[in-house]
Amino acid sequence: MKILLVVMLLLVVASAQADEKVYKSIGSDGVVTFSDTPSRGATQIEIKPAPSYRSVPLPPLAPLPALAPAPASAHAAQPTYQSLRITRPRANQTIVNTAGNFTVSATLSSPLMGRDKVQFLIDGKPIHTGTALTVVLHNINRGAHTLRVQVLGPKGNIVLQSGPVVVFLHRPSVYLPGHRAGHPAP
């Protein structure tokens, strides 16, 4: 009932933007009614203009910090990778997904060499190792997470690591019909 009243009031506010008069009356059964025509016992209410603001231009994004290659390894005799970075999601991006799923993509300066692999990490824990530079993460908990990607040599040594990318996962609750606070849904 309260939701209906709020919706009705919002509709009245929206229609009142054309300087129309709005009247409020309370019936004998306690039902509040808003109308654009006066009725017996109704009082005229003042509708203030809806608030508005001008958006402020955002400053440009700061460039990503330069990444230093990992210490020399068995790859010293071969050409080395120059850069590795996460391209998706962006740093400080808020991801809204009810299921907690999102895609992480990385860019490597040159194709993987030999038996090298790419390993994705979330909050310092490996979550996927393979040769693909894109992975879909599933059922990640809401909150802030730090993402990294690494190139691993054939023996599992870190050849190159990206800088950290912090993202925020928002998993909105799903409205369950018939659900009341403190009572499980059927």
Residue pairs with C-beta under 8 A, 6 or more apart in sequence:
5 32
8 34
9 34
12 22
12 34
12 47
13 47
13 50
14 50
15 36
16 22
16 47
17 49
17 50
20 36
21 36
21 38
21 44
22 34
22 35
22 36
22 44
22 45
22 47
23 34
23 35
23 36
23 37
23 38
23 39
23 42
23 43
23 44
23 45
24 32
24 33
24 34
24 42
24 43
24 45
25 32
25 33
25 35
25 39
25 40
25 41
25 42
25 43
26 32
26 33
26 41
27 33
33 39
34 45
35 42
38 44
61 90
61 91
64 85
64 91
64 163
65 163
67 83
67 84
67 85
67 160
67 161
67 162
67 163
69 80
69 81
69 82
69 159
69 160
70 158
70 159
70 160
70 161
73 153
73 157
73 159
74 153
74 154
74 155
74 157
75 113
75 153
75 159
78 113
78 114
79 110
79 113
80 159
80 160
81 108
81 109
81 110
81 113
81 151
81 159
81 160
82 109
82 110
83 107
83 108
83 109
83 160
84 106
84 107
84 108
84 109
84 149
84 150
84 151
84 160
84 161
84 162
85 106
85 107
85 149
85 162
85 163
86 104
86 105
86 106
86 147
86 148
86 149
86 162
86 163
86 165
87 105
87 106
87 107
88 103
88 104
88 105
88 134
89 95
89 102
89 103
89 104
89 147
89 165
89 167
90 165
91 165
91 166
91 167
92 166
92 167
92 168
93 167
93 168
94 167
94 168
94 169
94 170
95 102
95 167
95 168
95 169
95 170
96 170
96 171
96 172
97 169
97 170
97 171
98 171
98 172
98 174
99 138
99 139
99 171
100 137
100 138
100 139
100 140
100 141
100 142
100 169
100 171
101 136
101 137
101 138
101 139
101 140
102 136
102 137
102 140
102 167
102 169
103 134
103 135
103 136
103 137
104 120
104 134
104 135
104 136
104 137
104 147
104 149
105 133
105 134
106 118
106 120
106 133
106 134
106 149
106 162
107 133
108 118
108 133
108 151
112 118
112 131
112 151
114 154
115 154
116 151
116 152
116 153
116 154
116 159
117 129
117 130
117 131
117 151
117 152
118 129
118 130
118 131
118 132
118 133
118 149
118 150
118 151
118 152
119 126
119 128
119 129
119 149
119 150
119 151
119 152
120 126
120 127
120 128
120 129
120 135
120 137
120 147
120 148
120 149
121 127
121 147
121 148
121 149
121 150
122 137
122 140
122 145
122 146
122 147
123 145
123 146
124 146
124 148
127 135
127 137
128 135
128 137
129 152
133 149
140 169
141 169
141 171
142 169
142 170
142 171
143 168
143 169
144 166
144 167
144 168
145 166
145 167
145 168
145 169
146 164
146 165
146 166
147 164
147 165
147 166
147 167
148 161
148 162
148 163
148 164
148 165
149 161
149 162
150 158
150 159
150 160
150 161
150 162
151 158
151 159
151 160
151 161
152 158
152 159
153 159
176 185
177 185
178 185
178 186
179 185
